Amino acid sequence: MAVTTESARDTSSAAFELKAASFTLPIIRLLGSDMDAVAEQLGAKVDQAPDFFRNTPVVLDLSGLSAESGDVQFPLLVGLLRGYGMIPVGVRGGDSDQNKAAEAMELAILGDAFVRRPKAAAARPVPKPESGPSGSRSETASSRVSKTGARAAFTLVARPVRSGQRLYAAGGDLSVVAPVSSGAELMADGNIHVYGPLRGRAMAGLKGDAEARIFCQDLQAELVSVAGHYRVSENIPTALKGVPVQIFLDKEVLRIERL
Amino acid sequence: MRLKEGDTLARIIVITSGKGGVGKTTTSAALAMGLAQKGNRTAVVDFDVGLRNLDLIMGCERRVVYDFVNVINDEAGLNQALIRDKRCDNLFVLPASQTRDKEALTKEGVGKVLDELSQSFDYIVCDSPAGIEHGATMAMYYADDAVVVTNPEVSSVRDSDRMLGILASKSRRAETNAEPIREYLLLTRYSPERVASGEMLGVEDVQEILSLDLLGVVPESKAVLNASNAGVPVILDKESDAGQAYGDMVSRYLGEQLPHRFLEVEKRGFFSRLFRG
């Protein structure tokens, strides 16, 4: 799934509106750079469901490529996809050379800070976005989800998060300075901060970042999780409910600690 | 009928809740009547297509000729469908159709009717159906203000919370990035005795969960059922606690600061016990 977000702002009596929307797009995750193999296997897939792929925008995920697999021949690949009726729109998870090559083919570079290259991730810790207090960033008083920059993804929400609402901070931290109701869902690739009662669900490190943490002032959550390790309300000790806590992974065990 | 053009645009108020049976229609009728009695030209629109009730509560069920869906489909003019209230000249009712379903409400059609109403009214009160489906989203889409009617029990509170989320994301104001809908909380069927005994959530509990401005607390009252049966909006029953609570609600909506009443268990003195049984 790819989530694309643009900042939306209302202009005066203009001929168009600028709005934000999320789309679910198929992703083609390359596991090797042998275009002949890709062509052959893709052809077989398309034959199974030709209508599914016709005029479908697709995103190329390069994070599965290892250093040894060689350069991706983007012109060939783009031609191949278009030949099958698909519309390649962007790439993610590439290194700077791959991104440059993709840009040359007019493919968008989709920001995705936490798609890690398997080898590199093991070698060095993942750089984490700054998790300082929300006041340090200049944010408008707007109640909408707003973001600063594309890379330093940081999402601030100042309105109550209601039952049934889902918020996802792609590639970074999520801060909520209002109550989070039961039945609401917070998700972030980075940390989650809640400065108000947290009664819904909070999932930090959604893409597997085990360093991510959840900080909240008043823990009443239905479920908390870091990188897939979760606890439901029933398994949270009463002594930790209603008090400020941080939640983090300690050797694959989810720990809740009073602040 | 005095529908003249060129007046200021109306304020559109949706009465909503998510959950059914909490008192949306009673509240719509009371708010509309209260606003009209204070000299505002007010229209109250029933969005519950297929389950028409507002006409009964307003006591105009025997005067329905055309309805909301007829106006949307250009089968009747707005002036033909609006029913003037016999008790208050400033109040008009636009009834729902009983023979159609909610799909008859289109975004364009509803927008057209509300636009036309806006030309000649100060307030338009939209009585939303229960649920979060098409009918309810149509009722709230064009709203400027929302009154979320909630009973002091957990399932109603959660449904209201869900509705508030939808108000914040699926309304015209949200879609055009305009100033968000003003949201108010109205607690209905409140029973101080049952709160005291721990059977019901208290005002503070509900406010804590929903974090909203409290527009009023309407006590559980026999007067509401009696008023519905008689087709008289309960706000006209000035003797009753519910009628007074709705009166306070209307004043608060118009900006008056009033203390909340009917929150405490009534202490019955010797004389009241003697005379009121």
HADDOCK unambig.tbl for C-alpha pairs under 7 A between the chains (distance, minus, plus):
assign (segid A and resid 10 and name CA) (segid B and resid 176 and name CA) 6.98 0.50 0.50
assign (segid A and resid 10 and name CA) (segid B and resid 177 and name CA) 6.38 0.50 0.50
assign (segid A and resid 162 and name CA) (segid B and resid 161 and name CA) 5.47 0.50 0.50
assign (segid A and resid 162 and name CA) (segid B and resid 162 and name CA) 5.80 0.50 0.50
assign (segid A and resid 162 and name CA) (segid B and resid 164 and name CA) 6.55 0.50 0.50
assign (segid A and resid 162 and name CA) (segid B and resid 165 and name CA) 4.86 0.50 0.50
assign (segid A and resid 163 and name CA) (segid B and resid 158 and name CA) 6.81 0.50 0.50
assign (segid A and resid 163 and name CA) (segid B and resid 161 and name CA) 5.51 0.50 0.50
assign (segid A and resid 163 and name CA) (segid B and resid 162 and name CA) 4.59 0.50 0.50
assign (segid A and resid 163 and name CA) (segid B and resid 165 and name CA) 6.68 0.50 0.50
assign (segid A and resid 164 and name CA) (segid B and resid 162 and name CA) 5.68 0.50 0.50
assign (segid A and resid 165 and name CA) (segid B and resid 165 and name CA) 6.22 0.50 0.50
